[in-house]
Amino acid sequence: MLQKPPSAEHPFAPFVRILGKGKQGSRSLSQTEARDAMEMILDDQVEPEQLGAFLMLLRVKEESPEELAGFIEAVRGRCGAPASLQVDLDWSTYAGKKRQLPWFILVALLLAESGIRVFMHGAKGHTPERIYTEDCLALFGIKACSGWDEVAQTLDAHRFAFMSIDTLSPRMSRIINLRPVLGLRSPVHTLCRLINPLHARHTVDGVFHPAYGPMHQKAAQLLGVENGLTIKGDGGEAEIKPDAECDLQWTRGNDYSTSVWPRYYPKRLVKQPLDNADLLKLWRGDIEHEYGTGAVISTLALMLKLLNKADDESCIPLAEQMWQGRNKAQY
């Protein structure tokens, strides 16, 4: 039997009403409203029915950049990241790979080897039959950090640190894992990619659907990101397909632009069987992997451009040089 609803309106009800008041009466939330609504969600002050309605109304409408920015402000305010902790590059990884291995892990490790401080965050397990970053990092002896003190220590020692969304924002992690229950992704899948909790000057994230790219970059502008890049990469991750052109969305301060990253190989490559161990084997030089090598070099070249370490003409040669000169015995 359904319980009788309370006579007084719930404080979260106005946010649901704003989104769901019909074609003529509904509208998007302002950035402030979105922040306030997400703070209530993070503080567990909403009913399950309200949360489901809120997420799916946003899903049908499609979240606006202002809503995303407000949501992110709320998550940042609750995640406890220390303002004194500095990183050069924020790299989000939430999609998981299906047809290829996460070769971008090698790119992040190469950047760290060259002195770039990289903070990576992500999720795992929300979609079956995908390969997730956190699981593959174990091949290199890298584990997810359990708190911000450990992130600081790991960055100082190795210039690379990974934190799971389970630790970064447990409430967001629970909502991400509602996907099998709701049957659809929710705005949380997008906002987690853009959290950038340490306010890095450079950010990179991936999308599967190119229509989300402009939304990501407009939200990044509202949040004051200095150098942001969204890649329509392999499987929705921030990784270049070396045998195909890739769409890019850029934010450089107040400037927003798009470009296409050229293919590294002139024709499509034959897909090889997936074996996570090949990530470490390729780093060590124990195997040859044409697709993996091309993905690493292409993605590394793009990161060097994002970080303002190279221009269009020099980024590929520099990436090839860095790949050839890596410390194969490091892992």
C-alpha positions as CSV (number, residue, x, y, z in Angstrom):
1,M,0.0,0.0,0.0
2,L,1.3,3.4,-0.9
3,Q,2.0,5.7,2.0
4,K,0.0,8.9,2.2
5,P,2.2,11.8,0.9
6,P,3.2,14.5,3.4
7,S,1.1,17.6,3.4
8,A,4.0,20.0,3.3
9,E,6.0,20.2,0.0
10,H,9.4,18.7,0.1
11,P,12.2,21.2,-0.4
12,F,13.5,19.4,-3.4
13,A,10.1,19.4,-5.2
14,P,10.5,22.8,-6.8
15,F,13.6,21.6,-8.7
16,V,11.6,18.6,-10.2
17,R,8.7,21.0,-11.0
18,I,11.0,23.4,-12.9
19,L,12.1,20.6,-15.2
20,G,8.8,18.8,-15.5
21,K,6.1,21.4,-15.8
22,G,5.2,20.6,-19.4
23,K,6.3,22.0,-22.7
24,Q,5.2,25.5,-22.0
25,G,6.0,25.8,-18.3
26,S,9.3,23.8,-17.9
27,R,12.8,25.3,-18.3
28,S,16.4,24.5,-17.6
29,L,17.8,25.2,-14.1
30,S,20.0,28.2,-13.6
31,Q,23.6,27.5,-12.6
32,T,22.8,28.5,-9.0
33,E,19.6,26.3,-8.9
34,A,21.6,23.4,-10.3
35,R,24.3,23.8,-7.6
36,D,21.6,24.0,-4.9
37,A,19.8,20.9,-6.2
38,M,23.0,18.9,-6.5
39,E,24.1,19.8,-3.0
40,M,20.8,18.4,-1.7
41,I,21.4,15.2,-3.6
42,L,25.0,14.9,-2.3
43,D,23.8,15.5,1.2
44,D,21.2,12.7,0.8
45,Q,18.3,15.1,1.3
46,V,16.1,13.9,-1.5
47,E,13.7,10.9,-1.8
48,P,14.5,8.1,-4.2
49,E,11.4,8.9,-6.3
50,Q,12.6,12.5,-6.6
51,L,16.1,11.6,-7.6
52,G,14.8,9.2,-10.4
53,A,12.4,11.8,-11.7
54,F,15.0,14.5,-11.6
55,L,17.6,12.5,-13.5
56,M,15.3,11.3,-16.2
57,L,13.7,14.7,-16.7
58,L,17.2,16.0,-17.3
59,R,18.0,13.1,-19.6
60,V,14.9,13.7,-21.8
61,K,15.5,17.5,-21.9
62,E,19.3,17.1,-22.1
63,E,21.4,19.0,-19.6
64,S,22.5,22.6,-20.3
65,P,26.0,23.9,-19.8
66,E,24.7,26.0,-17.0
67,E,23.2,23.0,-15.2
68,L,26.4,21.0,-15.7
69,A,28.5,23.9,-14.3
70,G,26.2,24.2,-11.2
71,F,26.3,20.4,-10.6
72,I,30.1,20.4,-10.8
73,E,30.4,23.3,-8.4
74,A,28.4,21.3,-5.9
75,V,30.5,18.1,-6.3
76,R,33.7,20.1,-6.0
77,G,32.5,21.7,-2.9
78,R,31.8,18.4,-1.3
79,C,34.8,16.3,-2.4
80,G,37.3,17.8,-0.1
81,A,40.1,18.4,-2.6
82,P,42.8,20.6,-1.0
83,A,43.3,23.9,-2.8
84,S,47.0,23.7,-2.3
85,L,47.4,20.5,-4.4
86,Q,48.5,21.4,-7.9
87,V,48.4,19.3,-11.1
88,D,49.1,20.1,-14.8
89,L,46.5,17.8,-16.4
90,D,43.1,16.5,-15.3
91,W,42.3,13.3,-17.2
92,S,38.8,11.8,-16.8
93,T,38.1,8.2,-17.8
94,Y,34.5,7.0,-17.3
95,A,33.4,5.1,-20.4
96,G,35.6,2.0,-20.3
97,K,36.9,0.4,-23.5
98,K,35.2,-2.3,-25.5
99,R,36.9,-2.8,-28.9
100,Q,40.4,-1.7,-28.0
101,L,42.6,-1.6,-24.9
102,P,42.9,1.7,-22.9
103,W,46.2,2.6,-24.6
104,F,45.8,6.2,-23.3
105,I,47.2,4.8,-19.9
106,L,50.6,4.6,-21.6
107,V,50.2,8.2,-22.7
108,A,49.5,9.4,-19.2
109,L,52.5,7.5,-17.9
110,L,54.7,9.0,-20.6
111,L,53.6,12.5,-19.7
112,A,54.4,11.7,-16.0
113,E,57.8,10.4,-17.0
114,S,58.5,13.7,-18.7
115,G,57.6,15.7,-15.6
116,I,53.9,16.5,-16.2
117,R,51.7,16.0,-13.1
118,V,48.7,14.0,-14.2
119,F,45.6,13.4,-12.1
120,M,43.3,10.8,-13.5
121,H,39.9,9.9,-12.2
122,G,37.2,7.4,-13.3
123,A,34.6,4.7,-12.7
124,K,34.3,1.1,-13.4
125,G,31.7,-1.7,-13.6
126,H,28.7,0.4,-14.6
127,T,28.5,-1.2,-18.1
128,P,29.1,-4.9,-18.6
129,E,31.9,-6.3,-20.9
130,R,34.0,-3.1,-20.8
131,I,37.7,-2.8,-19.8
132,Y,38.2,-0.1,-17.1
133,T,41.2,2.0,-16.4
134,E,41.5,1.2,-12.7
135,D,41.8,-2.6,-13.4
136,C,44.5,-2.1,-16.0
137,L,46.6,0.2,-13.8
138,A,47.2,-2.7,-11.6
139,L,49.4,-4.2,-14.3
140,F,51.8,-1.3,-13.7
141,G,51.7,-1.7,-9.9
142,I,49.5,1.4,-9.6
143,K,46.5,1.4,-7.3
144,A,43.7,3.9,-6.8
145,C,44.4,6.5,-4.1
146,S,42.3,6.2,-1.0
147,G,42.3,9.9,-0.1
148,W,43.8,13.3,-1.0
149,D,46.9,12.8,1.2
150,E,47.7,9.8,-0.8
151,V,47.1,11.6,-4.1
152,A,49.6,14.3,-3.0
153,Q,52.2,11.8,-2.0
154,T,51.8,9.8,-5.2
155,L,52.0,12.8,-7.4
156,D,55.1,14.0,-5.7
157,A,56.7,10.6,-6.0
158,H,55.5,9.5,-9.5
159,R,53.7,12.6,-11.0
160,F,50.7,10.4,-11.8
161,A,47.8,9.5,-9.5
162,F,44.4,7.9,-10.0
163,M,41.3,8.2,-7.8
164,S,38.1,6.3,-8.3
165,I,34.8,8.1,-8.3
166,D,34.0,5.8,-5.4
167,T,36.4,7.8,-3.3
168,L,36.1,11.2,-5.1
169,S,32.3,11.3,-4.7
170,P,30.6,8.2,-3.3
171,R,27.2,9.6,-4.0
172,M,28.0,10.2,-7.7
173,S,29.4,6.6,-7.9
174,R,26.1,5.3,-6.6
175,I,24.1,7.3,-9.1
176,I,26.4,6.2,-12.0
177,N,25.6,2.6,-11.0
178,L,21.9,3.2,-11.4
179,R,22.3,2.9,-15.1
180,P,21.1,-0.8,-15.2
181,V,18.1,0.3,-13.0
182,L,17.1,3.3,-15.0
183,G,18.0,1.8,-18.4
184,L,19.7,5.0,-19.5
185,R,22.7,7.1,-18.7
186,S,22.1,10.2,-16.6
187,P,23.7,13.6,-16.5
188,V,26.1,12.3,-13.8
189,H,28.0,10.4,-16.5
190,T,28.7,13.7,-18.1
191,L,29.4,15.9,-15.0
192,C,31.9,13.4,-13.6
193,R,34.0,13.8,-16.7
194,L,34.2,17.5,-16.0
195,I,34.7,17.6,-12.2
196,N,38.4,18.6,-12.4
197,P,38.5,18.7,-8.6
198,L,42.1,20.1,-8.4
199,H,41.4,23.0,-10.9
200,A,44.1,21.9,-13.4
201,R,44.9,24.4,-16.0
202,H,44.6,21.7,-18.7
203,T,41.7,19.1,-18.9
204,V,40.9,16.3,-21.3
205,D,37.8,14.1,-21.5
206,G,36.2,11.8,-24.0
207,V,32.7,11.5,-25.5
208,F,31.1,8.8,-27.6
209,H,28.4,11.1,-29.2
210,P,29.9,14.2,-30.8
211,A,26.8,16.3,-29.9
212,Y,28.0,16.3,-26.3
213,G,31.3,18.0,-27.1
214,P,30.1,21.6,-27.3
215,M,28.1,21.1,-24.1
216,H,31.3,19.9,-22.3
217,Q,33.3,22.8,-23.5
218,K,30.7,25.5,-22.8
219,A,30.4,24.1,-19.3
220,A,34.2,24.2,-19.0
221,Q,34.2,27.9,-20.0
222,L,31.6,28.7,-17.3
223,L,33.9,27.0,-14.8
224,G,37.0,29.0,-16.0
225,V,39.0,26.1,-17.5
226,E,42.0,27.7,-19.2
227,N,42.8,24.8,-21.7
228,G,40.1,22.2,-22.2
229,L,39.8,19.4,-24.8
230,T,37.0,17.0,-25.5
231,I,37.8,14.1,-27.9
232,K,35.3,11.9,-29.7
233,G,37.7,9.1,-29.0
234,D,37.6,5.3,-29.1
235,G,34.8,4.0,-27.0
236,G,34.0,7.4,-25.5
237,E,37.4,7.7,-23.9
238,A,40.0,10.4,-24.5
239,E,42.1,8.4,-26.9
240,I,42.7,9.0,-30.6
241,K,41.9,6.3,-33.1
242,P,45.1,6.1,-35.2
243,D,43.3,4.7,-38.3
244,A,40.5,7.3,-38.4
245,E,39.9,11.0,-38.1
246,C,38.8,12.2,-34.7
247,D,36.6,15.2,-33.9
248,L,38.0,17.6,-31.3
249,Q,36.3,20.4,-29.2
250,W,38.7,23.0,-27.7
251,T,38.4,25.7,-25.1
252,R,41.3,28.2,-24.8
253,G,40.1,30.7,-22.3
254,N,37.1,32.4,-23.8
255,D,37.7,31.0,-27.2
256,Y,35.9,27.9,-28.3
257,S,36.8,26.0,-31.5
258,T,36.5,22.6,-33.3
259,S,39.0,20.7,-35.3
260,V,39.7,17.3,-36.8
261,W,42.7,15.3,-35.8
262,P,44.2,13.5,-38.9
263,R,44.7,9.7,-38.9
264,Y,48.1,8.4,-38.2
265,Y,47.7,5.4,-40.5
266,P,46.3,5.8,-44.0
267,K,43.9,2.8,-43.8
268,R,41.9,0.9,-41.2
269,L,43.8,-1.7,-39.2
270,V,42.6,-5.3,-38.6
271,K,41.3,-5.7,-35.1
272,Q,43.4,-7.8,-32.8
273,P,42.3,-10.0,-29.8
274,L,42.1,-8.1,-26.5
275,D,44.6,-9.0,-23.8
276,N,45.1,-6.5,-21.0
277,A,48.6,-7.7,-20.5
278,D,49.5,-6.3,-23.9
279,L,49.5,-2.8,-22.3
280,L,52.5,-3.7,-20.2
281,K,54.1,-5.8,-22.9
282,L,54.0,-2.9,-25.4
283,W,55.5,-0.5,-22.8
284,R,58.4,-2.9,-22.2
285,G,58.9,-3.6,-25.9
286,D,58.1,-7.2,-25.6
287,I,55.5,-7.1,-28.4
288,E,54.7,-5.1,-31.5
289,H,51.2,-3.7,-31.7
290,E,50.5,-1.5,-34.7
291,Y,47.2,-0.1,-33.4
292,G,48.4,0.4,-29.8
293,T,51.6,2.2,-30.9
294,G,49.6,4.5,-33.2
295,A,47.1,5.2,-30.5
296,V,49.8,6.1,-28.1
297,I,51.7,8.3,-30.4
298,S,48.6,10.1,-31.8
299,T,47.1,10.7,-28.4
300,L,50.4,11.8,-26.9
301,A,50.9,14.3,-29.7
302,L,47.5,15.8,-29.1
303,M,48.2,16.0,-25.3
304,L,51.5,17.8,-26.1
305,K,49.5,20.3,-28.2
306,L,46.9,20.8,-25.4
307,L,49.7,21.3,-22.9
308,N,51.3,23.9,-25.2
309,K,54.5,21.8,-25.4
310,A,54.4,21.5,-29.2
311,D,52.6,22.9,-32.2
312,D,50.8,21.1,-35.1
313,E,54.1,20.5,-37.0
314,S,56.3,19.3,-34.1
315,C,53.8,17.3,-31.9
316,I,54.0,14.0,-33.8
317,P,57.8,13.9,-34.1
318,L,58.1,14.8,-30.4
319,A,55.6,12.2,-29.5
320,E,57.5,9.5,-31.5
321,Q,60.7,10.6,-29.9
322,M,59.2,10.4,-26.4
323,W,57.7,6.9,-27.1
324,Q,61.0,5.6,-28.4
325,G,62.9,7.1,-25.5
326,R,60.6,5.8,-22.7
327,N,62.1,3.9,-19.8
328,K,61.0,0.3,-20.7
329,A,62.2,-1.1,-17.4
330,Q,60.2,1.4,-15.3
331,Y,57.3,-1.0,-14.9
